[in-house]
Amino acid sequence: MKKKALFNWSSGKDSALALYKTLQNPDIEIVSLLTSVNQQYNRISMHGVRAELLEQQAESIGLPLYKMEIPEMPTMEVYENVMKETLTNFKKQGVTHSIFGDIFLEDLRKYREDKLAEMQLEAIFPLWKIDTKALIREFLDLGFKTIVTCVNERYLDKSFAGRVIDEQFIADLPDNVDVCGENGEFHTFTFDGPIFSKPIEFEIGEIVHRKYEKPKQEDSSDVCSTDDSDPFEYGFWYCDLIPK
């Protein structure tokens, strides 16, 4: 019997590659994509991508999409309550597993596993412990295309926002930045590749800077690491993508 699974979809490259690998697994049936959406701005949490583009991704992929709406800066309690309610509803549909695109963040994996275990659910990590340089190479070799929608100013400057990831982008990354942005250095939107029936079309809009107070919890669908040396605020450059 196939495992019925929920796929945690961030819209970015790691999700895309993890989904590609999952779709090759005959033992797993993906019931739905699940994406955290900022209910104030109707954009994907952390990535800043408009929900309309997210919906176009799901349509092109050919899987149902569930948008989990959360406040702008949710407390841990608020986030976990919304997630618990969401997972309870999917359990009623026979879901037993939840799939993530995480690569090497041990604390995040443990958090996910512990919370799912409380609900008698299991986690699956298709990319776990694979070298990130190998992953980005596989991603590009498969024909995926992705654009950087958000960069953490602690690691990268404004010039990296709005760039498509290619060989030059990889070469330009500072040595302290993971090539897949696994520590939250940058986030992406994947717009073409083998999981899509057609490319997602958009125009590049304004690049804006936003500062936040350090949150009490990170959106666990796509955690962005921060440096504890500054407990008060941190900033991001966001590149707006405008649907065509």
C-alpha positions in Angstrom: 0.0 0.0 0.0 1.3 3.4 -0.9 2.2 6.0 1.8 -0.2 8.9 1.6 1.9 12.1 2.1 1.6 15.8 2.4 4.4 17.7 0.6 5.7 20.9 2.2 6.1 23.1 -0.8 8.1 26.4 -0.4 8.1 27.2 -4.1 11.9 27.2 -4.2 14.6 25.0 -5.6 15.0 22.5 -2.7 11.3 21.8 -2.6 11.4 21.3 -6.4 14.2 18.8 -6.3 12.7 17.0 -3.3 9.4 16.8 -5.1 11.1 15.5 -8.3 12.7 12.7 -6.3 9.5 11.9 -4.4 7.6 11.6 -7.7 10.0 8.9 -8.8 9.1 6.9 -5.7 6.3 4.4 -6.5 5.6 3.8 -2.8 4.5 7.4 -2.1 1.2 9.1 -3.1 1.3 12.9 -2.7 -2.2 14.0 -1.5 -1.4 17.8 -1.6 1.2 20.5 -1.6 1.2 22.5 1.6 2.5 26.1 1.6 2.6 28.7 4.4 1.2 32.0 3.2 1.4 35.4 4.9 -2.3 36.2 5.4 -1.6 40.0 5.5 0.2 40.2 2.2 -1.0 37.0 0.5 2.6 36.0 -0.2 4.6 32.9 0.5 6.2 33.1 3.9 9.9 34.1 3.8 10.1 33.8 0.0 7.8 36.9 -0.6 6.3 35.4 -3.7 2.7 36.3 -4.7 0.2 33.5 -4.0 -1.0 33.8 -7.7 2.4 32.5 -8.8 2.3 29.7 -6.2 -1.1 28.7 -7.6 0.3 28.6 -11.1 3.1 26.3 -9.9 0.6 23.8 -8.4 -1.5 23.9 -11.6 1.6 23.2 -13.8 2.8 20.5 -11.4 -0.7 18.9 -11.4 -1.1 18.5 -7.7 -3.7 20.0 -5.3 -2.5 23.0 -3.2 -3.4 23.9 0.4 -2.4 27.4 1.4 -2.0 27.5 5.2 -2.5 31.1 6.2 -0.5 32.5 9.1 0.0 36.0 10.6 2.8 38.2 9.6 5.0 37.4 12.6 3.3 34.4 14.4 4.3 33.3 17.8 5.3 29.7 18.2 2.0 28.9 19.8 -0.1 30.4 17.0 2.0 28.7 14.3 1.8 25.3 15.9 -1.9 25.6 16.5 -2.6 26.4 12.8 -0.3 23.6 11.7 -1.9 21.1 14.1 -5.4 22.0 12.7 -4.1 21.6 9.2 -2.5 18.2 9.8 -5.6 17.0 11.6 -7.6 17.6 8.5 -5.2 15.8 6.3 -5.0 12.9 8.7 -8.7 12.4 8.0 -7.9 12.0 4.4 -5.5 9.1 5.3 -2.2 11.1 5.3 0.5 9.3 7.3 3.6 11.2 6.2 4.9 14.7 5.7 7.7 15.4 3.2 10.3 18.2 3.5 13.2 19.6 1.4 15.6 20.1 4.3 19.2 19.1 3.8 21.3 19.3 6.9 19.8 21.4 9.7 19.6 18.8 12.5 17.6 21.0 15.0 15.0 21.7 12.4 14.7 18.0 11.4 14.2 17.1 15.1 11.6 19.8 15.6 9.6 18.5 12.6 9.9 14.9 13.6 8.9 15.6 17.2 5.9 17.6 16.3 4.7 15.1 13.7 5.2 12.2 16.2 2.8 14.0 18.6 0.2 13.4 15.9 1.3 9.9 14.9 2.7 11.1 11.6 6.2 10.5 10.1 8.6 12.8 8.2 10.4 12.1 5.0 13.5 14.0 3.9 14.4 13.1 0.2 17.5 15.4 0.2 18.9 14.7 3.7 22.6 14.8 4.0 23.3 15.0 0.3 26.2 17.4 -0.4 24.6 20.8 -1.4 27.1 21.3 -4.2 26.0 18.0 -5.7 22.3 19.0 -5.2 22.6 22.3 -7.0 24.5 20.5 -9.8 21.8 17.9 -10.1 19.1 20.6 -10.0 20.6 22.5 -12.9 21.5 19.4 -14.9 17.8 18.3 -14.7 16.8 21.5 -16.4 15.3 23.3 -13.4 15.3 27.1 -13.5 14.9 29.2 -10.3 15.2 32.9 -9.4 16.3 34.4 -6.1 13.4 36.2 -4.5 14.8 37.0 -1.1 18.3 37.4 0.3 19.4 37.8 4.0 21.4 41.0 4.2 23.7 39.4 6.8 25.1 37.2 4.0 24.4 38.8 0.6 23.8 42.2 -0.8 21.0 43.6 -2.9 22.6 42.6 -6.2 21.9 38.9 -5.6 18.1 39.5 -5.4 16.4 38.8 -8.8 19.2 36.7 -10.2 18.5 33.4 -11.8 20.7 30.7 -10.3 23.3 29.6 -12.9 27.1 28.9 -13.0 27.9 32.6 -12.6 25.6 33.0 -9.6 27.3 30.0 -7.9 30.7 31.4 -8.6 29.8 34.8 -7.2 28.6 33.4 -3.8 30.9 34.3 -0.9 32.7 31.4 0.8 30.5 31.6 3.9 27.3 31.1 1.9 25.9 27.6 1.4 25.3 27.0 -2.3 21.8 26.0 -1.6 21.1 28.7 0.9 20.4 26.0 3.5 21.2 28.4 6.4 18.6 30.9 5.2 21.0 33.0 3.2 18.6 33.2 0.2 15.3 31.9 -1.0 14.1 31.2 -4.5 11.1 30.6 -6.8 11.4 27.7 -9.3 9.6 28.5 -12.6 10.6 25.7 -14.9 11.9 22.1 -14.9 10.8 18.5 -15.3 8.0 18.6 -12.7 6.2 21.4 -14.6 3.9 20.9 -17.6 4.7 24.5 -18.6 7.0 27.3 -17.4 5.6 29.9 -14.9 5.7 33.3 -16.6 6.4 36.5 -14.7 8.1 39.8 -14.9 10.7 41.1 -12.5 9.4 43.9 -10.4 10.7 46.2 -7.7 13.5 45.1 -5.3 12.6 46.3 -1.7 14.3 46.1 1.7 12.5 45.1 4.8 13.6 44.9 8.4 12.0 42.8 11.0 12.3 42.3 14.8 13.9 39.0 15.4 10.9 36.6 15.6 10.0 34.4 18.5 9.9 31.5 16.0 10.8 31.1 12.4 8.3 29.8 9.8 9.1 26.2 10.0 8.1 25.6 6.5 11.2 27.3 5.4 13.4 28.4 8.3 15.8 31.3 7.9 18.7 31.2 10.3 19.7 34.4 12.1 22.7 35.4 14.1 22.0 35.5 17.9 24.5 38.3 18.3 21.7 40.7 17.2 18.5 39.8 19.0 16.5 42.8 17.8 16.3 43.1 14.0 17.4 41.7 10.7 16.8 42.6 7.1 16.1 41.1 3.7 16.1 42.2 0.1 13.0 41.0 -1.7 12.6 40.9 -5.5 8.9 41.1 -6.5 7.8 38.8 -9.3 4.8 40.0 -11.2 2.6 37.3 -12.9 2.1 37.8 -16.6 
